[in-house]
Amino acid sequence: MLPRQEGANIRELCRRYGVQPCIGSKWLRRYEEQGEAGLADRSRRPEHSPTRKPAETEALIVGQTSCGRWILRVILPRPLVAAIR
């Protein structure tokens, strides 16, 4: 493996391939820990979203074709809606 050969400079390799050194080091670490599987794409989606709205509210918002002001009342707390008016 090129980065682990004697005299290899990780920063120089990253520069050659247009990769930031912190990213190159992360990929190298993942490869050493998990092999090729460590280089596979990973989801950036969070495992949970504590502030996510209920499914019914989300369906109302997604189903709305025009962005009416009533959406503000559904999403925002009452004091914020009054401040926007």
HTML snippet that shows the backbone in 3Dmol.js (N, CA, C, O; Angstrom):
<script src="https://3Dmol.org/build/3Dmol-min.js"></script>
<div id="view" style="width:600px;height:400px;position:relative"></div>
<script>
const pdb = `
ATOM      1  N   MET A   1       0.856  -1.174   0.000  1.00  0.00           N
ATOM      2  CA  MET A   1       0.000   0.000   0.000  1.00  0.00           C
ATOM      3  C   MET A   1       0.899   1.232   0.000  1.00  0.00           C
ATOM      4  O   MET A   1       1.805   1.341   0.826  1.00  0.00           O
ATOM      5  N   LEU A   2       0.657   2.143  -0.906  1.00  0.00           N
ATOM      6  CA  LEU A   2       1.519   3.298  -1.126  1.00  0.00           C
ATOM      7  C   LEU A   2       1.741   4.166   0.116  1.00  0.00           C
ATOM      8  O   LEU A   2       2.890   4.511   0.393  1.00  0.00           O
ATOM      9  N   PRO A   3       0.706   4.538   0.878  1.00  0.00           N
ATOM     10  CA  PRO A   3       0.958   5.403   2.039  1.00  0.00           C
ATOM     11  C   PRO A   3       1.799   4.739   3.132  1.00  0.00           C
ATOM     12  O   PRO A   3       2.433   5.437   3.923  1.00  0.00           O
ATOM     13  N   ARG A   4       1.815   3.436   3.190  1.00  0.00           N
ATOM     14  CA  ARG A   4       2.545   2.734   4.243  1.00  0.00           C
ATOM     15  C   ARG A   4       3.938   2.269   3.807  1.00  0.00           C
ATOM     16  O   ARG A   4       4.634   1.608   4.577  1.00  0.00           O
ATOM     17  N   GLN A   5       4.348   2.606   2.586  1.00  0.00           N
ATOM     18  CA  GLN A   5       5.700   2.252   2.148  1.00  0.00           C
ATOM     19  C   GLN A   5       6.707   3.137   2.865  1.00  0.00           C
ATOM     20  O   GLN A   5       6.402   4.264   3.255  1.00  0.00           O
ATOM     21  N   GLU A   6       7.901   2.612   3.029  1.00  0.00           N
ATOM     22  CA  GLU A   6       8.943   3.361   3.723  1.00  0.00           C
ATOM     23  C   GLU A   6       9.236   4.664   2.981  1.00  0.00           C
ATOM     24  O   GLU A   6       9.410   4.669   1.763  1.00  0.00           O
ATOM     25  N   GLY A   7       9.286   5.761   3.723  1.00  0.00           N
ATOM     26  CA  GLY A   7       9.578   7.068   3.149  1.00  0.00           C
ATOM     27  C   GLY A   7       8.369   7.763   2.537  1.00  0.00           C
ATOM     28  O   GLY A   7       8.504   8.854   1.983  1.00  0.00           O
ATOM     29  N   ALA A   8       7.188   7.151   2.626  1.00  0.00           N
ATOM     30  CA  ALA A   8       5.981   7.769   2.068  1.00  0.00           C
ATOM     31  C   ALA A   8       5.559   8.950   2.932  1.00  0.00           C
ATOM     32  O   ALA A   8       5.617   8.885   4.160  1.00  0.00           O
ATOM     33  N   ASN A   9       5.140  10.011   2.293  1.00  0.00           N
ATOM     34  CA  ASN A   9       4.693  11.215   2.974  1.00  0.00           C
ATOM     35  C   ASN A   9       3.201  11.370   2.698  1.00  0.00           C
ATOM     36  O   ASN A   9       2.801  11.634   1.564  1.00  0.00           O
ATOM     37  N   ILE A  10       2.384  11.207   3.725  1.00  0.00           N
ATOM     38  CA  ILE A  10       0.932  11.227   3.543  1.00  0.00           C
ATOM     39  C   ILE A  10       0.470  12.590   3.033  1.00  0.00           C
ATOM     40  O   ILE A  10      -0.405  12.662   2.170  1.00  0.00           O
ATOM     41  N   ARG A  11       1.044  13.660   3.551  1.00  0.00           N
ATOM     42  CA  ARG A  11       0.654  14.994   3.090  1.00  0.00           C
ATOM     43  C   ARG A  11       0.959  15.176   1.600  1.00  0.00           C
ATOM     44  O   ARG A  11       0.157  15.752   0.865  1.00  0.00           O
ATOM     45  N   GLU A  12       2.095  14.694   1.169  1.00  0.00           N
ATOM     46  CA  GLU A  12       2.468  14.804  -0.248  1.00  0.00           C
ATOM     47  C   GLU A  12       1.526  13.969  -1.116  1.00  0.00           C
ATOM     48  O   GLU A  12       1.121  14.409  -2.192  1.00  0.00           O
ATOM     49  N   LEU A  13       1.182  12.780  -0.658  1.00  0.00           N
ATOM     50  CA  LEU A  13       0.232  11.947  -1.412  1.00  0.00           C
ATOM     51  C   LEU A  13      -1.126  12.628  -1.509  1.00  0.00           C
ATOM     52  O   LEU A  13      -1.753  12.629  -2.569  1.00  0.00           O
ATOM     53  N   CYS A  14      -1.578  13.206  -0.406  1.00  0.00           N
ATOM     54  CA  CYS A  14      -2.871  13.905  -0.416  1.00  0.00           C
ATOM     55  C   CYS A  14      -2.832  15.083  -1.382  1.00  0.00           C
ATOM     56  O   CYS A  14      -3.785  15.308  -2.127  1.00  0.00           O
ATOM     57  N   ARG A  15      -1.750  15.823  -1.373  1.00  0.00           N
ATOM     58  CA  ARG A  15      -1.587  16.958  -2.284  1.00  0.00           C
ATOM     59  C   ARG A  15      -1.628  16.467  -3.736  1.00  0.00           C
ATOM     60  O   ARG A  15      -2.268  17.086  -4.586  1.00  0.00           O
ATOM     61  N   ARG A  16      -0.950  15.366  -4.011  1.00  0.00           N
ATOM     62  CA  ARG A  16      -0.889  14.817  -5.368  1.00  0.00           C
ATOM     63  C   ARG A  16      -2.274  14.427  -5.878  1.00  0.00           C
ATOM     64  O   ARG A  16      -2.590  14.631  -7.050  1.00  0.00           O
ATOM     65  N   TYR A  17      -3.096  13.867  -4.995  1.00  0.00           N
ATOM     66  CA  TYR A  17      -4.422  13.401  -5.408  1.00  0.00           C
ATOM     67  C   TYR A  17      -5.536  14.400  -5.109  1.00  0.00           C
ATOM     68  O   TYR A  17      -6.711  14.096  -5.315  1.00  0.00           O
ATOM     69  N   GLY A  18      -5.178  15.590  -4.625  1.00  0.00           N
ATOM     70  CA  GLY A  18      -6.176  16.637  -4.396  1.00  0.00           C
ATOM     71  C   GLY A  18      -7.101  16.358  -3.230  1.00  0.00           C
ATOM     72  O   GLY A  18      -8.286  16.690  -3.280  1.00  0.00           O
ATOM     73  N   VAL A  19      -6.568  15.747  -2.174  1.00  0.00           N
ATOM     74  CA  VAL A  19      -7.367  15.403  -0.999  1.00  0.00           C
ATOM     75  C   VAL A  19      -6.772  16.128   0.206  1.00  0.00           C
ATOM     76  O   VAL A  19      -5.551  16.217   0.338  1.00  0.00           O
ATOM     77  N   GLN A  20      -7.621  16.641   1.073  1.00  0.00           N
ATOM     78  CA  GLN A  20      -7.126  17.274   2.288  1.00  0.00           C
ATOM     79  C   GLN A  20      -6.482  16.220   3.172  1.00  0.00           C
ATOM     80  O   GLN A  20      -6.982  15.097   3.248  1.00  0.00           O
ATOM     81  N   PRO A  21      -5.383  16.552   3.842  1.00  0.00           N
ATOM     82  CA  PRO A  21      -4.693  15.563   4.677  1.00  0.00           C
ATOM     83  C   PRO A  21      -5.567  14.929   5.759  1.00  0.00           C
ATOM     84  O   PRO A  21      -5.420  13.743   6.052  1.00  0.00           O
ATOM     85  N   CYS A  22      -6.470  15.704   6.354  1.00  0.00           N
ATOM     86  CA  CYS A  22      -7.334  15.116   7.391  1.00  0.00           C
ATOM     87  C   CYS A  22      -8.266  14.061   6.791  1.00  0.00           C
ATOM     88  O   CYS A  22      -8.554  13.050   7.431  1.00  0.00           O
ATOM     89  N   ILE A  23      -8.736  14.294   5.564  1.00  0.00           N
ATOM     90  CA  ILE A  23      -9.605  13.323   4.893  1.00  0.00           C
ATOM     91  C   ILE A  23      -8.798  12.095   4.477  1.00  0.00           C
ATOM     92  O   ILE A  23      -9.248  10.962   4.650  1.00  0.00           O
ATOM     93  N   GLY A  24      -7.600  12.325   3.927  1.00  0.00           N
ATOM     94  CA  GLY A  24      -6.740  11.207   3.537  1.00  0.00           C
ATOM     95  C   GLY A  24      -6.387  10.324   4.728  1.00  0.00           C
ATOM     96  O   GLY A  24      -6.385   9.098   4.618  1.00  0.00           O
ATOM     97  N   SER A  25      -6.092  10.943   5.859  1.00  0.00           N
ATOM     98  CA  SER A  25      -5.777  10.176   7.067  1.00  0.00           C
ATOM     99  C   SER A  25      -6.982   9.385   7.556  1.00  0.00           C
ATOM    100  O   SER A  25      -6.847   8.254   8.023  1.00  0.00           O
ATOM    101  N   LYS A  26      -8.177   9.999   7.443  1.00  0.00           N
ATOM    102  CA  LYS A  26      -9.401   9.308   7.871  1.00  0.00           C
ATOM    103  C   LYS A  26      -9.636   8.079   7.003  1.00  0.00           C
ATOM    104  O   LYS A  26      -9.948   7.005   7.518  1.00  0.00           O
ATOM    105  N   TRP A  27      -9.487   8.230   5.682  1.00  0.00           N
ATOM    106  CA  TRP A  27      -9.681   7.095   4.768  1.00  0.00           C
ATOM    107  C   TRP A  27      -8.649   6.007   5.031  1.00  0.00           C
ATOM    108  O   TRP A  27      -8.970   4.819   5.013  1.00  0.00           O
ATOM    109  N   LEU A  28      -7.422   6.413   5.272  1.00  0.00           N
ATOM    110  CA  LEU A  28      -6.363   5.451   5.543  1.00  0.00           C
ATOM    111  C   LEU A  28      -6.667   4.675   6.826  1.00  0.00           C
ATOM    112  O   LEU A  28      -6.493   3.457   6.871  1.00  0.00           O
ATOM    113  N   ARG A  29      -7.120   5.377   7.867  1.00  0.00           N
ATOM    114  CA  ARG A  29      -7.468   4.727   9.131  1.00  0.00           C
ATOM    115  C   ARG A  29      -8.627   3.747   8.938  1.00  0.00           C
ATOM    116  O   ARG A  29      -8.591   2.625   9.445  1.00  0.00           O
ATOM    117  N   ARG A  30      -9.655   4.180   8.201  1.00  0.00           N
ATOM    118  CA  ARG A  30     -10.796   3.290   7.947  1.00  0.00           C
ATOM    119  C   ARG A  30     -10.367   2.048   7.176  1.00  0.00           C
ATOM    120  O   ARG A  30     -10.826   0.942   7.463  1.00  0.00           O
ATOM    121  N   TYR A  31      -9.482   2.234   6.192  1.00  0.00           N
ATOM    122  CA  TYR A  31      -9.012   1.095   5.408  1.00  0.00           C
ATOM    123  C   TYR A  31      -8.242   0.123   6.290  1.00  0.00           C
ATOM    124  O   TYR A  31      -8.410  -1.090   6.165  1.00  0.00           O
ATOM    125  N   GLU A  32      -7.404   0.636   7.175  1.00  0.00           N
ATOM    126  CA  GLU A  32      -6.627  -0.235   8.058  1.00  0.00           C
ATOM    127  C   GLU A  32      -7.516  -0.969   9.054  1.00  0.00           C
ATOM    128  O   GLU A  32      -7.237  -2.116   9.404  1.00  0.00           O
ATOM    129  N   GLU A  33      -8.581  -0.320   9.513  1.00  0.00           N
ATOM    130  CA  GLU A  33      -9.471  -0.945  10.499  1.00  0.00           C
ATOM    131  C   GLU A  33     -10.477  -1.915   9.871  1.00  0.00           C
ATOM    132  O   GLU A  33     -10.778  -2.959  10.450  1.00  0.00           O
ATOM    133  N   GLN A  34     -11.002  -1.567   8.672  1.00  0.00           N
ATOM    134  CA  GLN A  34     -12.116  -2.327   8.117  1.00  0.00           C
ATOM    135  C   GLN A  34     -11.857  -2.885   6.719  1.00  0.00           C
ATOM    136  O   GLN A  34     -12.722  -3.558   6.158  1.00  0.00           O
ATOM    137  N   GLY A  35     -10.694  -2.620   6.155  1.00  0.00           N
ATOM    138  CA  GLY A  35     -10.419  -3.072   4.794  1.00  0.00           C
ATOM    139  C   GLY A  35     -11.195  -2.247   3.785  1.00  0.00           C
ATOM    140  O   GLY A  35     -11.554  -1.102   4.063  1.00  0.00           O
ATOM    141  N   GLU A  36     -11.456  -2.814   2.617  1.00  0.00           N
ATOM    142  CA  GLU A  36     -12.171  -2.076   1.569  1.00  0.00           C
ATOM    143  C   GLU A  36     -13.574  -1.668   1.997  1.00  0.00           C
ATOM    144  O   GLU A  36     -14.095  -0.662   1.516  1.00  0.00           O
ATOM    145  N   ALA A  37     -14.188  -2.427   2.886  1.00  0.00           N
ATOM    146  CA  ALA A  37     -15.531  -2.086   3.358  1.00  0.00           C
ATOM    147  C   ALA A  37     -15.545  -0.731   4.065  1.00  0.00           C
ATOM    148  O   ALA A  37     -16.566  -0.044   4.060  1.00  0.00           O
ATOM    149  N   GLY A  38     -14.427  -0.344   4.671  1.00  0.00           N
ATOM    150  CA  GLY A  38     -14.345   0.942   5.358  1.00  0.00           C
ATOM    151  C   GLY A  38     -14.362   2.129   4.417  1.00  0.00           C
ATOM    152  O   GLY A  38     -14.578   3.261   4.850  1.00  0.00           O
ATOM    153  N   LEU A  39     -14.133   1.884   3.125  1.00  0.00           N
ATOM    154  CA  LEU A  39     -14.119   2.970   2.150  1.00  0.00           C
ATOM    155  C   LEU A  39     -15.461   3.161   1.452  1.00  0.00           C
ATOM    156  O   LEU A  39     -15.614   4.077   0.643  1.00  0.00           O
ATOM    157  N   ALA A  40     -16.424   2.312   1.754  1.00  0.00           N
ATOM    158  CA  ALA A  40     -17.750   2.415   1.135  1.00  0.00           C
ATOM    159  C   ALA A  40     -18.447   3.695   1.589  1.00  0.00           C
ATOM    160  O   ALA A  40     -18.175   4.223   2.667  1.00  0.00           O
ATOM    161  N   ASP A  41     -19.350   4.180   0.741  1.00  0.00           N
ATOM    162  CA  ASP A  41     -20.133   5.363   1.088  1.00  0.00           C
ATOM    163  C   ASP A  41     -20.935   5.094   2.349  1.00  0.00           C
ATOM    164  O   ASP A  41     -21.439   3.991   2.561  1.00  0.00           O
ATOM    165  N   ARG A  42     -21.045   6.123   3.182  1.00  0.00           N
ATOM    166  CA  ARG A  42     -21.820   6.015   4.416  1.00  0.00           C
ATOM    167  C   ARG A  42     -22.939   7.041   4.398  1.00  0.00           C
ATOM    168  O   ARG A  42     -22.793   8.134   3.851  1.00  0.00           O
ATOM    169  N   SER A  43     -24.042   6.677   4.999  1.00  0.00           N
ATOM    170  CA  SER A  43     -25.166   7.602   5.109  1.00  0.00           C
ATOM    171  C   SER A  43     -24.815   8.710   6.097  1.00  0.00           C
ATOM    172  O   SER A  43     -24.207   8.457   7.137  1.00  0.00           O
ATOM    173  N   ARG A  44     -25.199   9.921   5.769  1.00  0.00           N
ATOM    174  CA  ARG A  44     -24.989  11.048   6.680  1.00  0.00           C
ATOM    175  C   ARG A  44     -26.261  11.342   7.471  1.00  0.00           C
ATOM    176  O   ARG A  44     -26.301  12.280   8.266  1.00  0.00           O
ATOM    177  N   ARG A  45     -27.294  10.541   7.250  1.00  0.00           N
ATOM    178  CA  ARG A  45     -28.557  10.750   7.934  1.00  0.00           C
ATOM    179  C   ARG A  45     -28.396  10.433   9.418  1.00  0.00           C
ATOM    180  O   ARG A  45     -27.811   9.410   9.771  1.00  0.00           O
ATOM    181  N   PRO A  46     -28.902  11.287  10.278  1.00  0.00           N
ATOM    182  CA  PRO A  46     -28.797  11.013  11.714  1.00  0.00           C
ATOM    183  C   PRO A  46     -29.626   9.793  12.106  1.00  0.00           C
ATOM    184  O   PRO A  46     -30.620   9.469  11.457  1.00  0.00           O
ATOM    185  N   GLU A  47     -29.208   9.134  13.160  1.00  0.00           N
ATOM    186  CA  GLU A  47     -29.941   7.950  13.613  1.00  0.00           C
ATOM    187  C   GLU A  47     -31.294   8.319  14.202  1.00  0.00           C
ATOM    188  O   GLU A  47     -32.244   7.542  14.105  1.00  0.00           O
ATOM    189  N   HIS A  48     -31.392   9.491  14.808  1.00  0.00           N
ATOM    190  CA  HIS A  48     -32.676   9.964  15.334  1.00  0.00           C
ATOM    191  C   HIS A  48     -32.719  11.482  15.243  1.00  0.00           C
ATOM    192  O   HIS A  48     -31.684  12.148  15.260  1.00  0.00           O
ATOM    193  N   SER A  49     -33.929  12.016  15.148  1.00  0.00           N
ATOM    194  CA  SER A  49     -34.140  13.458  15.039  1.00  0.00           C
ATOM    195  C   SER A  49     -35.095  13.888  16.143  1.00  0.00           C
ATOM    196  O   SER A  49     -36.310  13.802  15.963  1.00  0.00           O
ATOM    197  N   PRO A  50     -34.584  14.345  17.274  1.00  0.00           N
ATOM    198  CA  PRO A  50     -35.444  14.665  18.415  1.00  0.00           C
ATOM    199  C   PRO A  50     -36.424  15.803  18.146  1.00  0.00           C
ATOM    200  O   PRO A  50     -37.458  15.871  18.810  1.00  0.00           O
ATOM    201  N   THR A  51     -36.145  16.693  17.205  1.00  0.00           N
ATOM    202  CA  THR A  51     -37.051  17.810  16.950  1.00  0.00           C
ATOM    203  C   THR A  51     -37.946  17.587  15.741  1.00  0.00           C
ATOM    204  O   THR A  51     -38.609  18.516  15.280  1.00  0.00           O
ATOM    205  N   ARG A  52     -37.970  16.365  15.224  1.00  0.00           N
ATOM    206  CA  ARG A  52     -38.790  16.070  14.055  1.00  0.00           C
ATOM    207  C   ARG A  52     -40.269  16.221  14.396  1.00  0.00           C
ATOM    208  O   ARG A  52     -40.713  15.827  15.474  1.00  0.00           O
ATOM    209  N   LYS A  53     -41.015  16.789  13.474  1.00  0.00           N
ATOM    210  CA  LYS A  53     -42.450  16.984  13.665  1.00  0.00           C
ATOM    211  C   LYS A  53     -43.188  15.658  13.508  1.00  0.00           C
ATOM    212  O   LYS A  53     -42.688  14.743  12.853  1.00  0.00           O
ATOM    213  N   PRO A  54     -44.385  15.549  14.112  1.00  0.00           N
ATOM    214  CA  PRO A  54     -45.175  14.320  13.960  1.00  0.00           C
ATOM    215  C   PRO A  54     -45.481  14.047  12.484  1.00  0.00           C
ATOM    216  O   PRO A  54     -45.500  14.969  11.668  1.00  0.00           O
ATOM    217  N   ALA A  55     -45.717  12.796  12.153  1.00  0.00           N
ATOM    218  CA  ALA A  55     -45.953  12.386  10.765  1.00  0.00           C
ATOM    219  C   ALA A  55     -47.146  13.123  10.147  1.00  0.00           C
ATOM    220  O   ALA A  55     -47.120  13.455   8.962  1.00  0.00           O
ATOM    221  N   GLU A  56     -48.193  13.380  10.943  1.00  0.00           N
ATOM    222  CA  GLU A  56     -49.372  14.074  10.421  1.00  0.00           C
ATOM    223  C   GLU A  56     -49.016  15.499   9.997  1.00  0.00           C
ATOM    224  O   GLU A  56     -49.453  15.963   8.944  1.00  0.00           O
ATOM    225  N   THR A  57     -48.226  16.187  10.815  1.00  0.00           N
ATOM    226  CA  THR A  57     -47.806  17.550  10.496  1.00  0.00           C
ATOM    227  C   THR A  57     -46.929  17.556   9.258  1.00  0.00           C
ATOM    228  O   THR A  57     -47.082  18.407   8.382  1.00  0.00           O
ATOM    229  N   GLU A  58     -46.018  16.611   9.190  1.00  0.00           N
ATOM    230  CA  GLU A  58     -45.124  16.515   8.032  1.00  0.00           C
ATOM    231  C   GLU A  58     -45.927  16.270   6.761  1.00  0.00           C
ATOM    232  O   GLU A  58     -45.633  16.860   5.721  1.00  0.00           O
ATOM    233  N   ALA A  59     -46.935  15.407   6.831  1.00  0.00           N
ATOM    234  CA  ALA A  59     -47.761  15.110   5.659  1.00  0.00           C
ATOM    235  C   ALA A  59     -48.519  16.357   5.206  1.00  0.00           C
ATOM    236  O   ALA A  59     -48.655  16.598   4.007  1.00  0.00           O
ATOM    237  N   LEU A  60     -49.013  17.150   6.159  1.00  0.00           N
ATOM    238  CA  LEU A  60     -49.709  18.388   5.800  1.00  0.00           C
ATOM    239  C   LEU A  60     -48.782  19.347   5.063  1.00  0.00           C
ATOM    240  O   LEU A  60     -49.170  19.955   4.065  1.00  0.00           O
ATOM    241  N   ILE A  61     -47.573  19.474   5.554  1.00  0.00           N
ATOM    242  CA  ILE A  61     -46.622  20.407   4.957  1.00  0.00           C
ATOM    243  C   ILE A  61     -46.192  19.925   3.576  1.00  0.00           C
ATOM    244  O   ILE A  61     -46.178  20.707   2.626  1.00  0.00           O
ATOM    245  N   VAL A  62     -45.847  18.662   3.456  1.00  0.00           N
ATOM    246  CA  VAL A  62     -45.389  18.120   2.184  1.00  0.00           C
ATOM    247  C   VAL A  62     -46.514  18.124   1.161  1.00  0.00           C
ATOM    248  O   VAL A  62     -46.275  18.361  -0.023  1.00  0.00           O
ATOM    249  N   GLY A  63     -47.730  17.864   1.603  1.00  0.00           N
ATOM    250  CA  GLY A  63     -48.876  17.814   0.698  1.00  0.00           C
ATOM    251  C   GLY A  63     -49.339  19.177   0.222  1.00  0.00           C
ATOM    252  O   GLY A  63     -50.068  19.263  -0.766  1.00  0.00           O
ATOM    253  N   GLN A  64     -48.940  20.238   0.892  1.00  0.00           N
ATOM    254  CA  GLN A  64     -49.349  21.589   0.521  1.00  0.00           C
ATOM    255  C   GLN A  64     -48.575  22.041  -0.714  1.00  0.00           C
ATOM    256  O   GLN A  64     -47.345  22.048  -0.700  1.00  0.00           O
ATOM    257  N   THR A  65     -49.283  22.420  -1.787  1.00  0.00           N
ATOM    258  CA  THR A  65     -48.589  22.828  -3.007  1.00  0.00           C
ATOM    259  C   THR A  65     -48.214  24.300  -2.991  1.00  0.00           C
ATOM    260  O   THR A  65     -47.146  24.664  -3.483  1.00  0.00           O
ATOM    261  N   SER A  66     -49.054  25.144  -2.446  1.00  0.00           N
ATOM    262  CA  SER A  66     -48.702  26.563  -2.365  1.00  0.00           C
ATOM    263  C   SER A  66     -48.255  26.863  -0.938  1.00  0.00           C
ATOM    264  O   SER A  66     -48.795  26.310   0.021  1.00  0.00           O
ATOM    265  N   CYS A  67     -47.294  27.716  -0.810  1.00  0.00           N
ATOM    266  CA  CYS A  67     -46.733  28.010   0.513  1.00  0.00           C
ATOM    267  C   CYS A  67     -47.559  29.100   1.176  1.00  0.00           C
ATOM    268  O   CYS A  67     -47.177  30.271   1.160  1.00  0.00           O
ATOM    269  N   GLY A  68     -48.690  28.719   1.758  1.00  0.00           N
ATOM    270  CA  GLY A  68     -49.559  29.675   2.427  1.00  0.00           C
ATOM    271  C   GLY A  68     -49.047  30.037   3.812  1.00  0.00           C
ATOM    272  O   GLY A  68     -48.211  29.332   4.377  1.00  0.00           O
ATOM    273  N   ARG A  69     -49.555  31.144   4.359  1.00  0.00           N
ATOM    274  CA  ARG A  69     -49.109  31.599   5.679  1.00  0.00           C
ATOM    275  C   ARG A  69     -49.562  30.649   6.778  1.00  0.00           C
ATOM    276  O   ARG A  69     -48.988  30.658   7.867  1.00  0.00           O
ATOM    277  N   TRP A  70     -50.577  29.828   6.519  1.00  0.00           N
ATOM    278  CA  TRP A  70     -51.052  28.914   7.557  1.00  0.00           C
ATOM    279  C   TRP A  70     -49.971  27.932   7.969  1.00  0.00           C
ATOM    280  O   TRP A  70     -50.000  27.413   9.085  1.00  0.00           O
ATOM    281  N   ILE A  71     -49.006  27.666   7.072  1.00  0.00           N
ATOM    282  CA  ILE A  71     -47.924  26.740   7.397  1.00  0.00           C
ATOM    283  C   ILE A  71     -47.125  27.261   8.584  1.00  0.00           C
ATOM    284  O   ILE A  71     -46.652  26.479   9.409  1.00  0.00           O
ATOM    285  N   LEU A  72     -46.974  28.583   8.672  1.00  0.00           N
ATOM    286  CA  LEU A  72     -46.249  29.156   9.806  1.00  0.00           C
ATOM    287  C   LEU A  72     -46.913  28.778  11.125  1.00  0.00           C
ATOM    288  O   LEU A  72     -46.231  28.509  12.114  1.00  0.00           O
ATOM    289  N   ARG A  73     -48.243  28.759  11.137  1.00  0.00           N
ATOM    290  CA  ARG A  73     -48.951  28.411  12.370  1.00  0.00           C
ATOM    291  C   ARG A  73     -48.737  26.946  12.749  1.00  0.00           C
ATOM    292  O   ARG A  73     -48.752  26.597  13.929  1.00  0.00           O
ATOM    293  N   VAL A  74     -48.537  26.091  11.744  1.00  0.00           N
ATOM    294  CA  VAL A  74     -48.330  24.672  12.009  1.00  0.00           C
ATOM    295  C   VAL A  74     -46.922  24.422  12.541  1.00  0.00           C
ATOM    296  O   VAL A  74     -46.730  23.614  13.449  1.00  0.00           O
ATOM    297  N   ILE A  75     -45.930  25.124  11.967  1.00  0.00           N
ATOM    298  CA  ILE A  75     -44.533  24.856  12.295  1.00  0.00           C
ATOM    299  C   ILE A  75     -44.057  25.639  13.507  1.00  0.00           C
ATOM    300  O   ILE A  75     -43.418  25.081  14.400  1.00  0.00           O
ATOM    301  N   LEU A  76     -44.365  26.930  13.543  1.00  0.00           N
ATOM    302  CA  LEU A  76     -43.780  27.800  14.559  1.00  0.00           C
ATOM    303  C   LEU A  76     -44.666  27.922  15.794  1.00  0.00           C
ATOM    304  O   LEU A  76     -45.890  27.828  15.698  1.00  0.00           O
ATOM    305  N   PRO A  77     -44.050  28.130  16.947  1.00  0.00           N
ATOM    306  CA  PRO A  77     -44.832  28.402  18.153  1.00  0.00           C
ATOM    307  C   PRO A  77     -45.611  29.708  17.995  1.00  0.00           C
ATOM    308  O   PRO A  77     -45.202  30.580  17.228  1.00  0.00           O
ATOM    309  N   ARG A  78     -46.714  29.851  18.701  1.00  0.00           N
ATOM    310  CA  ARG A  78     -47.594  30.995  18.569  1.00  0.00           C
ATOM    311  C   ARG A  78     -46.899  32.358  18.722  1.00  0.00           C
ATOM    312  O   ARG A  78     -47.192  33.250  17.926  1.00  0.00           O
ATOM    313  N   PRO A  79     -46.007  32.572  19.683  1.00  0.00           N
ATOM    314  CA  PRO A  79     -45.368  33.896  19.810  1.00  0.00           C
ATOM    315  C   PRO A  79     -44.558  34.283  18.562  1.00  0.00           C
ATOM    316  O   PRO A  79     -44.499  35.462  18.214  1.00  0.00           O
ATOM    317  N   LEU A  80     -43.946  33.327  17.898  1.00  0.00           N
ATOM    318  CA  LEU A  80     -43.181  33.642  16.700  1.00  0.00           C
ATOM    319  C   LEU A  80     -44.083  34.003  15.533  1.00  0.00           C
ATOM    320  O   LEU A  80     -43.755  34.887  14.742  1.00  0.00           O
ATOM    321  N   VAL A  81     -45.226  33.319  15.421  1.00  0.00           N
ATOM    322  CA  VAL A  81     -46.165  33.633  14.346  1.00  0.00           C
ATOM    323  C   VAL A  81     -46.677  35.046  14.528  1.00  0.00           C
ATOM    324  O   VAL A  81     -46.786  35.780  13.546  1.00  0.00           O
ATOM    325  N   ALA A  82     -46.997  35.459  15.758  1.00  0.00           N
ATOM    326  CA  ALA A  82     -47.479  36.804  16.025  1.00  0.00           C
ATOM    327  C   ALA A  82     -46.401  37.835  15.690  1.00  0.00           C
ATOM    328  O   ALA A  82     -46.719  38.920  15.204  1.00  0.00           O
ATOM    329  N   ALA A  83     -45.154  37.514  15.938  1.00  0.00           N
ATOM    330  CA  ALA A  83     -44.057  38.455  15.661  1.00  0.00           C
ATOM    331  C   ALA A  83     -43.853  38.639  14.163  1.00  0.00           C
ATOM    332  O   ALA A  83     -43.429  39.712  13.732  1.00  0.00           O
ATOM    333  N   ILE A  84     -44.144  37.619  13.360  1.00  0.00           N
ATOM    334  CA  ILE A  84     -43.940  37.687  11.912  1.00  0.00           C
ATOM    335  C   ILE A  84     -45.017  38.536  11.250  1.00  0.00           C
ATOM    336  O   ILE A  84     -44.752  39.197  10.246  1.00  0.00           O
ATOM    337  N   ARG A  85     -46.214  38.526  11.792  1.00  0.00           N
ATOM    338  CA  ARG A  85     -47.342  39.265  11.171  1.00  0.00           C
ATOM    339  C   ARG A  85     -47.095  40.722  11.106  1.00  0.00           C
ATOM    340  O   ARG A  85     -47.942  41.470  10.616  1.00  0.00           O
TER     341      ARG A  85
END
`;
const viewer = $3Dmol.createViewer("view");
viewer.addModel(pdb, "pdb");
viewer.setStyle({}, {cartoon: {color: "spectrum"}});
viewer.zoomTo();
viewer.render();
</script>
